Amino acid sequence: MSTQRVETPENMGVRGTISLRWAFMLITTLFFMWGVSYGLLDVLNKHFQETLNVTKAQSGLLQAAYFGAYFIVALPAGYFMQRHGYKAGILAGLSLYAIGALLFVPAAMVNNFSVFLFALFVLACGLGCLETAANPFATVLGDPNGAERRLNLAQSFNGLGQFVGPMIGGSLFFTHASANAAQESVKITYVVIACVVIAIALLFKRTALPDIRESASQHIQQPGATLWQQKHFVGGVIAQFFYVAAQVGVGAFFINYATEHWHGVTNQSAAYMLSVAMICFMLGRFFSTWLLGRVKPAAMLAAYALINIVLCAIVMLGAGDVSVVALIAIFFFMSTMFPTIFAMGVKNLGESTKQASSFMIMAIVGGAIMPYFMGLLSDHVGTAVAYSLPLLCFVVVLAYALRQRNHA
């Protein structure tokens, strides 16, 4: 029986360098695909408010189901990959992604919000597997000193997907006179997504990816400490929880905020404006990847967090189109936070990298919690005031960045 060679970035040579580059290119397709899914999620939030007559707080349950799945699946996915490798985790994630997308067919047929929630939950379980696999895989596909920059580059294509998602949703979900026709568009969109995901899964299955395993001899930032005694990791998990809470909350009620504070803006126009915000998000990641070659990750993270605190304050003022522009600008400065926190948190953890990755992905559960509470605030005191919650989250990110900068 043949055995698969276990490789590390240090022992792969010239052939391995070419293999690493191809693997990295293939991995970026995953970042794009879960970006499309997330971009559609914020449009679905407003869509179901219109077609199923749910409140803002209830529509926030979409994010609860979506990001709650990450919390549930991340740790099992990490253990699965520790046993079977990154490729197996990717294939499992793609399979669940496709199944969840196809579940939109019966959900649209019965036109029931709970069934849509279940479909999103299954789909997001797949995305949780993919993120648990792809994020750390991107960090180890090369020199450890370039981990933050490499992950930011891969995540830039996630930003491209998040731009495409609202464009698709805005052009298909809000253009129909009847709710049934709108739900049919949702169903067709997710069937197409399922077909694309299946095609990508087949490509991964036929491709021999480098079987990279983190060596026990790799440098550990705090030798002799357990994973939960690694301060940069624990701080990273906390910062990631609050960052994702902020990111999801900012996007979840973007369309509501734009239609309420920019005179004459329709749901469809607001969805396109969300795509503009996602362009800013994507450009922010490409720019930040370039910037990371010149400044330290912690310094950039601190600067971006501080800017977003100020921008959230402007959004809270509800100053018409000026505040909407500030809301769009937040996306640019959020762009680099997830990959930078992730790479800083799992850096130099050796054999504990996969397990650490699981906990970092579990921290995404912050995105499941925030929209509900933002929805409650929006329903009772207004959408503008609800953006005080993301502001507080960015304060936590700033604190982590400053601590890492001081201990670098």
C-alpha positions in Angstrom: 0.0 0.0 0.0 1.4 3.4 -1.0 1.9 6.1 1.7 1.5 9.8 1.1 4.7 11.8 1.8 4.4 14.2 4.7 6.0 17.5 3.7 6.9 20.8 5.4 7.6 24.1 3.7 11.3 23.7 4.5 11.9 20.3 2.8 10.0 20.8 -0.5 12.7 22.4 -2.7 12.1 23.9 -6.2 9.4 21.4 -7.2 7.8 22.0 -3.8 7.8 25.8 -4.5 5.8 25.3 -7.7 3.4 23.0 -5.9 2.9 25.5 -3.1 2.1 28.2 -5.5 -0.5 26.1 -7.3 -2.0 25.0 -4.0 -2.2 28.6 -2.9 -4.0 29.6 -6.2 -6.5 26.8 -5.7 -7.1 27.7 -2.1 -8.0 31.2 -3.1 -11.1 29.9 -5.0 -12.5 28.8 -1.6 -12.1 32.3 -0.2 -14.0 33.6 -3.2 -16.8 31.2 -2.8 -17.5 31.7 0.8 -17.3 35.5 0.1 -20.1 35.1 -2.4 -22.2 33.3 0.2 -21.6 35.9 2.9 -22.3 38.8 0.4 -25.7 37.2 -0.3 -26.5 36.8 3.4 -26.9 40.5 4.1 -29.2 40.9 1.1 -31.3 37.9 2.3 -31.6 39.8 5.6 -33.6 42.6 4.0 -35.3 40.3 1.4 -36.9 38.1 4.1 -38.1 41.2 6.0 -40.0 42.1 2.8 -41.2 38.7 1.6 -41.8 36.8 4.8 -42.8 39.8 7.0 -40.2 39.1 9.7 -38.9 41.9 12.1 -35.3 43.1 12.1 -34.6 41.1 15.2 -36.0 38.0 13.6 -34.0 38.6 10.4 -30.9 38.7 12.5 -31.5 35.0 13.2 -30.1 34.4 9.7 -26.7 35.5 10.9 -27.3 33.5 14.1 -27.9 30.3 12.2 -25.1 31.1 9.8 -22.3 31.9 12.2 -23.6 29.6 15.0 -22.8 26.8 12.6 -19.2 27.9 12.6 -19.1 27.6 16.4 -20.5 24.1 16.3 -18.5 22.7 13.4 -15.0 24.3 13.9 -13.7 22.1 16.7 -14.8 18.8 15.1 -13.4 20.0 11.8 -10.0 20.7 13.4 -9.8 17.2 15.0 -10.9 15.7 11.6 -8.1 17.6 9.8 -5.5 16.6 12.5 -6.3 13.0 11.6 -6.9 13.2 7.8 -5.1 16.4 6.7 -6.2 19.7 5.1 -7.5 18.3 1.8 -10.0 16.0 3.5 -11.3 19.0 5.5 -11.7 21.0 2.3 -13.7 18.2 0.6 -15.9 17.8 3.6 -16.6 21.5 3.7 -17.4 21.7 0.0 -19.8 18.8 0.3 -21.8 20.4 3.1 -21.7 23.8 1.2 -23.4 22.1 -1.8 -26.0 20.3 0.3 -26.9 23.4 2.1 -27.3 25.4 -1.1 -29.5 22.6 -2.6 -31.7 22.7 0.5 -32.9 26.2 -0.6 -35.1 24.3 -3.2 -37.4 22.8 -0.6 -37.2 26.0 1.5 -38.4 28.1 -1.4 -41.2 25.6 -2.2 -42.7 25.7 1.3 -41.7 29.4 1.7 -40.9 29.0 5.4 -38.4 31.1 7.3 -37.4 28.2 9.6 -36.6 26.0 6.6 -34.4 28.7 5.1 -32.6 29.0 8.5 -31.9 25.3 8.4 -30.6 25.4 4.9 -28.3 28.3 5.8 -27.1 26.4 8.9 -26.1 23.3 6.8 -24.4 25.5 4.2 -22.5 27.4 6.9 -21.4 24.1 8.5 -19.6 23.5 5.2 -18.1 27.0 5.3 -16.9 26.4 8.9 -15.0 23.4 7.7 -13.6 25.3 4.8 -12.4 28.2 6.9 -10.9 25.9 9.5 -8.9 24.3 6.7 -8.1 27.1 4.3 -7.1 29.9 6.7 -4.3 27.9 8.4 -3.3 26.1 5.2 -2.7 29.5 3.5 -0.5 30.6 6.5 1.8 27.5 6.2 2.1 27.5 2.4 5.5 29.2 2.6 7.8 31.3 4.8 6.2 31.8 8.3 7.4 35.4 8.3 5.0 36.1 5.4 2.0 34.4 7.0 0.0 37.5 7.7 0.7 38.9 4.2 -0.1 35.6 2.5 -3.4 35.2 4.3 -4.4 38.8 3.5 -3.8 38.1 -0.2 -6.0 35.0 -0.1 -8.6 36.9 1.8 -8.6 39.6 -0.9 -10.4 37.2 -3.1 -12.9 36.7 -0.3 -13.5 40.4 -0.6 -14.1 40.0 -4.3 -16.8 37.3 -3.6 -18.4 39.6 -1.0 -18.7 42.3 -3.8 -20.2 39.8 -6.2 -22.8 38.5 -3.7 -24.8 41.7 -3.2 -24.7 42.4 -6.9 -26.3 39.1 -7.6 -28.8 39.5 -4.8 -29.7 43.1 -5.6 -30.3 42.3 -9.3 -32.4 39.2 -8.7 -34.1 39.4 -5.3 -35.7 42.8 -5.4 -36.8 43.0 -9.0 -40.0 40.9 -8.8 -43.6 42.1 -8.3 -44.6 39.0 -6.3 -43.0 37.3 -3.3 -43.2 33.9 -5.0 -41.2 35.1 -8.0 -38.6 36.6 -5.7 -38.3 33.3 -3.8 -37.9 31.5 -7.1 -34.9 33.7 -7.9 -33.4 32.8 -4.5 -33.9 29.1 -5.3 -32.2 29.3 -8.7 -29.3 31.4 -7.4 -28.5 28.8 -4.8 -28.8 25.8 -7.2 -26.3 27.5 -9.5 -24.0 28.0 -6.5 -24.3 24.3 -5.6 -23.3 23.3 -9.1 -20.2 25.6 -9.0 -19.2 24.2 -5.5 -19.5 20.6 -6.8 -17.3 21.4 -9.7 -14.7 22.9 -7.4 -14.9 19.8 -5.1 -14.2 17.6 -8.1 -11.2 19.7 -9.0 -9.8 19.5 -5.5 -10.4 15.7 -5.4 -8.3 15.3 -8.6 -5.5 17.6 -7.5 -2.6 16.3 -5.5 -2.1 19.0 -2.8 1.1 19.1 -0.8 0.5 17.3 2.5 1.9 19.9 4.8 2.1 19.0 8.5 3.3 21.4 11.1 6.5 19.9 12.7 6.8 19.5 16.4 10.2 21.1 16.1 8.8 24.4 14.8 9.4 27.4 17.1 6.7 27.9 19.7 6.3 31.5 20.8 6.1 30.6 24.5 8.0 27.3 25.0 6.6 24.9 27.6 3.2 26.7 27.6 -0.1 25.0 26.7 -2.2 26.4 23.9 -4.3 28.4 26.3 -1.2 29.8 28.0 -0.1 31.3 24.7 -1.2 35.0 25.3 -1.1 36.0 21.6 -3.5 33.1 20.8 -5.9 33.7 23.7 -6.0 37.4 22.9 -6.5 36.6 19.2 -9.6 34.4 20.0 -11.1 37.2 22.0 -10.3 39.9 19.4 -11.7 37.7 16.6 -15.0 37.2 18.5 -15.6 40.9 18.8 -14.2 41.7 15.3 -16.5 39.2 13.5 -19.4 40.5 15.7 -18.7 44.0 14.4 -18.2 43.0 10.7 -21.5 41.0 10.6 -23.4 43.6 12.5 -22.2 46.4 10.2 -23.2 44.5 7.1 -26.5 43.0 8.4 -28.3 46.3 8.7 -26.5 48.2 5.9 -29.5 48.2 3.6 -31.8 49.2 6.4 -29.5 52.1 7.4 -29.0 53.3 3.8 -32.7 53.4 3.0 -33.4 55.2 6.2 -30.7 57.9 6.0 -30.1 58.5 2.3 -33.2 60.1 0.8 -34.8 58.3 -2.2 -32.6 55.1 -1.9 -34.6 51.9 -2.6 -33.8 48.4 -1.4 -32.3 47.5 -4.7 -30.2 50.7 -4.8 -29.0 50.0 -1.3 -28.0 46.5 -2.2 -25.9 48.0 -5.0 -24.4 50.4 -2.4 -23.6 47.4 -0.3 -21.6 46.1 -3.3 -19.7 49.4 -3.4 -18.9 48.8 0.3 -17.7 45.4 -0.6 -15.5 46.9 -3.3 -13.9 49.0 -0.6 -13.5 45.9 1.5 -11.8 44.1 -1.4 -9.5 47.1 -2.2 -8.7 47.4 1.4 -7.4 43.8 1.5 -5.2 44.3 -1.6 -3.9 47.6 -0.3 -3.3 46.1 3.1 -1.4 43.2 1.6 0.9 45.7 0.0 1.1 47.8 3.2 2.1 44.7 5.3 5.4 44.6 3.4 6.2 48.0 4.9 4.6 48.1 8.4 4.1 45.6 11.2 0.7 43.8 11.3 -0.1 45.0 14.8 0.5 48.6 14.0 -1.7 48.5 10.9 -4.5 46.7 12.9 -4.4 49.3 15.6 -4.6 52.2 13.1 -7.5 50.6 11.3 -9.4 49.9 14.5 -9.0 53.5 15.7 -10.3 54.8 12.4 -13.4 52.5 12.5 -14.2 53.7 16.0 -14.4 57.3 14.6 -16.4 56.2 11.6 -18.9 54.3 13.8 -19.4 57.4 15.8 -20.3 59.3 12.6 -22.7 56.6 11.6 -24.4 56.9 15.0 -25.0 60.6 14.3 -27.4 59.6 11.5 -26.2 62.6 9.5 -27.8 61.6 6.2 -25.6 60.7 3.2 -22.5 61.7 5.1 -23.1 58.9 7.6 -23.9 56.4 4.8 -20.5 57.3 3.3 -18.9 56.7 6.7 -20.6 53.4 6.9 -19.2 52.4 3.5 -15.7 53.5 4.6 -15.9 51.2 7.6 -15.6 48.2 5.2 -12.3 49.4 3.8 -10.7 49.5 7.3 -12.4 46.2 8.4 -10.9 44.5 5.4 -7.7 43.3 6.9 -8.8 42.6 10.5 -9.9 39.0 10.2 -6.8 37.6 8.4 -4.4 39.7 10.4 -5.9 38.7 13.8 -6.1 35.1 12.6 -2.5 34.9 11.4 -1.2 36.7 14.5 -3.2 34.4 16.8 -2.0 31.1 15.3 1.6 32.1 14.5 4.4 29.9 15.7 2.2 27.3 17.4 3.7 24.3 15.7 1.6 21.1 16.0 -1.1 23.1 17.8 -1.9 25.2 14.7 -4.9 23.1 13.5 -6.4 23.1 17.0 -5.7 26.8 17.4 -7.4 27.4 14.0 -10.5 25.6 15.2 -10.9 27.9 18.2 -10.2 31.0 16.0 -13.0 29.8 13.7 -15.3 29.1 16.7 -14.8 32.8 17.6 -16.8 33.6 14.5 -19.9 32.9 16.7 -19.7 36.6 17.6 -21.3 37.1 14.2 -24.3 34.9 15.3 -24.9 37.0 18.4 -24.5 40.6 17.3 -27.3 41.0 14.6 -30.0 39.9 17.0 -29.0 42.6 19.6 -28.5 45.2 16.8 -31.9 44.3 15.5 -33.5 44.8 18.9 -31.9 48.2 19.3 -33.0 49.1 15.7 -36.6 48.0 16.4 -36.8 50.1 19.6 -34.5 53.1 19.3 -33.3 53.2 15.7 -30.7 51.7 13.4 -28.2 54.5 13.9 -28.0 53.8 17.6 -27.5 50.1 17.0 -24.1 50.9 15.5 -22.8 51.7 19.0 -22.3 48.0 19.4 -19.8 47.6 16.5 -18.0 50.7 17.9 -17.4 48.9 21.2 -16.2 45.8 19.4 -13.6 47.8 17.5 -12.4 49.1 20.9 -11.5 45.5 21.9 -9.7 45.0 18.6 -7.7 48.1 19.2 -6.7 46.9 22.7 -5.5 43.6 21.2 -3.5 45.3 18.5 -1.8 47.7 21.0 -0.9 44.8 23.3 0.6 42.8 20.4 2.5 45.8 19.2 4.0 46.3 22.6 5.0 42.7 22.9 6.3 42.2 19.4 
